[in-house]
Amino acid sequence: MDIQTFQNKLNEVRQLAAGNGNVLTARQVKTFFAELKPDKEQLIQILKYLKMQGIVIEGLETEAGADSPAEAVTQKELTQEEEMYLSEYCASLGNVEFNAQAVEKWFQEFAVGSPDAKAKLVEMYLGVAADIARSMYCDGVHLQDLIQEANVSLLTAFQVKEPVRKTDEWLRKEIRSGLKLAIEEQTQQKFEDDYLVEKVQKLEQTVKELTDDEDGEAGSKFSVEDLAILLDMNVEEIEDVLRLTGGL
């Protein structure tokens, strides 16, 4: 199956989940991707990806195996290097303490157009944004990128023109929403990239096995059509992968 078809399948299964309250069964997912002919590990990766999108997958133990790593996405532990980065980043923000009373005051002044209110709120919430990014840190994303996305979400929130009351709860929700979208985009891209890498590796290995003789010398050549049949891929996809590997 080509990458575009695979991407379409991912979008379709997400739409299916959206129409079902963001809940799917593992059997539904397995059936949906049946034409892809995934092995157990590939199925687990698909299930794990969907869970990262906030989709509840029922029956994981039955379909993926009780020992599968397709459990709910949880907060990822920081490496020593990441701990150091986070510590240095927070130190760079200075000794700005979050004060609920002061925050309420600045939100009130922001509501009436105070030019200083936004700057004061951003200053106070940079540390909060970092804490939220840390709490949402998971596989498939980089901590530094996540903190940057949190800061972008913080700044973007103040550009919202809708007549909504700006409060601490509102701002934290805006930051989380921005991070959730960033995580979804990054994990989807990584998932698709990993799928493509797997296709390239599979093709390279097959070409090597078919074109080398027992002594490791180059043997007979196989056509793109031959490889498409052997790998259950279409000709266009084979040609795309060969271009990536320098085979065309």
N, C-alpha and C positions, 0 to 999 in steps of 0.2 A: 504494500500500500504506500502511495506517495505521501510526502509530508503535508501537502495541501489537504488531501483527503483525511489524513490523521487529525489535522487541526480542525477540520470541519466536524469530525466525529466528537472531538473534545467539546466544541461549542454546542453541538446537538445534545450531548449528554448533560451538559450544564443547564440547558434550557429545559430538558426533561425533568431535572431535579427541581428547578425553579417552579415548575408547574405542579410539583408534588410536595410543596412545603420544604424544599431543600433536603429531602429524604429519599434515598434509593436503597435497594437491597444489593448485596454483593452479587447475587445471581443476575439481577437486571444488568449490572455493569458488565459482567462476564459475557452475557448474551449479546449486549450491545456491541462489544468489541470482538465478537467471535470471528468475524472475517479477517481480523488482524492476526488471528492464531497466536495469541500471547502465551508464553510459558508461565509457570507459576511466579517466577521473579518479576516478569513484566506485568502480570496482573496485579501483583502487590504494589508495584510502582504506580500503576494507574489508580488503584484504590487510595493509595497514600496521597497522590496529587489531588484527587477529588476532595479528600478530607481537608486538605490545606485550603481549599476553596470554600470551606465552611459547610460542606455537604455531609450530612449524617449518613454513614453507610451501615446498614443493618445486616447481620449475618456474616460478619467478617471471618469469624472462627470456622464457620461451615465451608465457605468458599475458598478462603485464602490460606486456611490452616491456622491452628491455634498458636503456632510458633512464629507467625508472620510478624513483620515489623510495621504493619499497617495500622498501628494504634493511633489514637487521636494525637494531633500535633501538640506538643507541650513546649514550654519555655526551654530554650536551649542553654546549656551551661556555657559560661564564658571561658575561653582559654586564658592563660596567664597574660598573653599579649593583649587580648581584648580587655581584660580587667585593667591593665595598665592604660590602655587608650581611653577607656571610659573614665578612669580616675583623673587623667590629665585633662580630658575634655571638660569635666565638671569643674575642675580647679580653674580652668581658663575662663569660666563664667563669672568668677569673682565670688564674693561673700554676699550674694543676693539671697535673702531669706524669703520664703513664700509666706506671706501674711494674708490670711483670709479677709480681715477687715480692710486692709489696704487694697486688696484686689477688688472687693466690692465697691469701694470708693472710686477706683480707677475705671471700672466698668460703667458706673453711673456717669462719670465725666466723659467717657468715650461716647456714650449714648447722646450727649448734648454737643458733641463736636469738639471736645478739648484736643488741641494739637499735641499735648504731651501724653495723653492717656494711652494711646497705642504703643508708644515707645516704652512706657513704664510697664505695660502689660506684657509686651514681648520680652522685656528684660526679666520679669518675674517668671514667665512660663518657659523659658529656654531649658531650665533644669527639669521642669515638669515634663516637657516634651522628651527629654533624654530618658527619664524614668519610664515613660509610656513605651518608648522604643525598646528599652531593655525588657519590659514585661512582655512584649510581642515578638521578641527575637526568637527565630526558629530556623530549622534547616532550610537551605535554599536561598538565604539572604545573608548579606554582610552587615555586621553591627554598625560600622561607620556609615554605610549607605542608608541604613534604617534611621539613624539619628538625623542625617541630612534631610531625609524625606519627612521626618517629624517636624523639623524646622520650617520646611517649605509649607507643610500643612498648617502650621501655626501662623505663618505670615499670610497665607492664602485665606485663612478663616476671616481675617479682618476686612477682606475685600467683599465678603458676602453682603449683598444689598437687600436681601429679603427682610421684611419687617419682623425679625425674630429677636427676642430679648437676649442680649449677649450676657452670658453668665459663666461662671467657672465650669458648671456641668456642660454647657453648650460647647465651650472651647475644647474641653477634654474629648468630647464626642467627635468634634471636627478633626482633631489630631488623630484619633483612633481610626476614623473613617478613611483618612488619607493614607495612613499606614497599611490598613487592610487592603486597599486598592493596590498600593505599591507591592505588597507581598504577593498578591495574586498575580500581578503582571510578571514579577521576577521568577516566581516558582513555575508559572506556565512556560516562560521562555526557557528556563533551565530544563524543564521536562521535555520540551520539544527538541532542544539542543542535544540532550542525552539520547533521545530516540534517533536523531540523525547520526550521531557518533556511532551508535550501535549498528546502524545500517552500513555505514562506511567500513567499520571494522569487520563486519560479517562478509561484505563484498570483497574486501582486500584478502581475507583469509581464504575465501572460496577460490578467488582467482589464483592465489599462490598454490593452493592444493591441486588445482586443475592443470596449471601450466608448468609445474615442476615435476621432473621424473624422480625416481627413487633415489638418485644420486644428487638431487638438488639442482640439476641442470634444467634449463628452460626447455619445456616440451611443447606440445601442440597448443595452438591458439583456439580460444572459444569465442564465438560471436556474442554480441550483446543479446541477441535473441536467445541463445543457449543459456546465458547467465540468467536472463529473466525467467525462464522456465525452471531452472534449478533452484533459484532463490525465491520463487513465487512473488516476483516484483515485475512491474510493467517496464517496457523498454525505456520510456521517458525517464523514469526514476533511476534506472541503471545508468543512463547517460549522464544525468545530473550528478550522481555520486562519483562516477568516473572522472568528471570534470573537476570535482573537489579534490580528488586524489591524484590528479595529473595524468589520468589514464586516457584522456581524449585530447 
